[in-house]
Amino acid sequence: MNIFYDRGIYVEGSKVRFVVDPTGPIKGSVDFVLVTHGHSDHMSRYVLRHRVVATRETFTAMSIRHGGVPTRRMTVAPGDVVEVDGAQIAVFEAGHILGSVMYLVEVDGLQILFTGDFNTAGTILTDAAEPVERPDVLVMEATYGDPAYVFPNRAELYNELLDVVEKYAGDGGVAIAAYPLGKAQEVAKLFGARAGAHASVARYNRAFGISTSGGGDVIIVPSLRAAPPRRFKIEVSGWYAEEGLRRRAAEEGVYGIPLSDHSDFPSLVEFVRETSPRLVYTVYGFSERLSRHLRRLGYRAYTIPGAAGLVKFF
């Protein structure tokens, strides 16, 4: 079997060839495509031409972003086990955003777990991702795979966000910058009808049945650039776990809160410990740092290079 990365994770078995989360043109013929969630760095428009396995929420995001869904598609949900072209695929909650899943795929007698982006801390919108025991190969994200990134308890972060909004909402209102698909729905759920939403956020909120008022003293925007003038600015991002960044943002009038829909560094390491795979491949973010740390702990762990190009591992 071959596994390689080329703007997507390709798997070539003896009788099946597929790709997970392609972000560019799909290389060669594939039997099917697995999409873990609807973010643009895991799903390109090129998937529309292929047979795609994804959740209902991911197909909804695909329709919003790319204007349609594949004619050939299989809709799955956590707990499902399906067979596609001889490959058995089990689906698990990833906890990242609405509709995000992990796939455990059995090919040629090997079980490979693809995490996509995942979060082991439950949110007001998603259940926590849980380890899938003893796959042969774990292909996992490493977005925050550096020891600097340790997130506070989520309830504490919610309370901090609520407190800051209460403090500043009466003085011209508050703009909260959050990624349009994912944290924006979490923030909208937290504030309910009190919050308004920028059009790029509102279209996802409507699609997922999350109501906002359309106005008020709190507005959710896709970026700080979209914040209305004279509003107090808050941004939610895991990168604010780095104190230097948070301090610099404060100097520019932005209150940063390290609310993330990814797992932090300790949670990534704990996920590997509880999963107990024979082999680990890390991808995205601090891939090399995480794989190096895992090797120090005794795991066979290697990074998948992020640059396009054929890299074979088996």
Secondary structure as UniProt FT lines:
FT   STRAND          2..5
FT   STRAND          9..12
FT   STRAND          17..20
FT   STRAND          32..34
FT   TURN            40..41
FT   HELIX           45..49
FT   STRAND          52..55
FT   HELIX           56..66
FT   STRAND          73..76
FT   TURN            78..79
FT   STRAND          81..84
FT   TURN            85..86
FT   STRAND          87..93
FT   TURN            98..99
FT   STRAND          101..107
FT   TURN            108..109
FT   STRAND          110..114
FT   STRAND          137..141
FT   TURN            143..144
FT   TURN            147..148
FT   HELIX           154..168
FT   TURN            169..172
FT   STRAND          174..177
FT   TURN            180..182
FT   HELIX           183..191
FT   HELIX           192..194
FT   STRAND          195..197
FT   HELIX           199..207
FT   TURN            208..209
FT   STRAND          218..221
FT   HELIX           224..226
FT   TURN            229..230
FT   STRAND          232..236
FT   HELIX           238..241
FT   HELIX           243..251
FT   TURN            252..253
FT   STRAND          254..257
FT   HELIX           265..275
FT   STRAND          279..283
FT   HELIX           287..296
FT   TURN            297..298
FT   STRAND          301..303
//
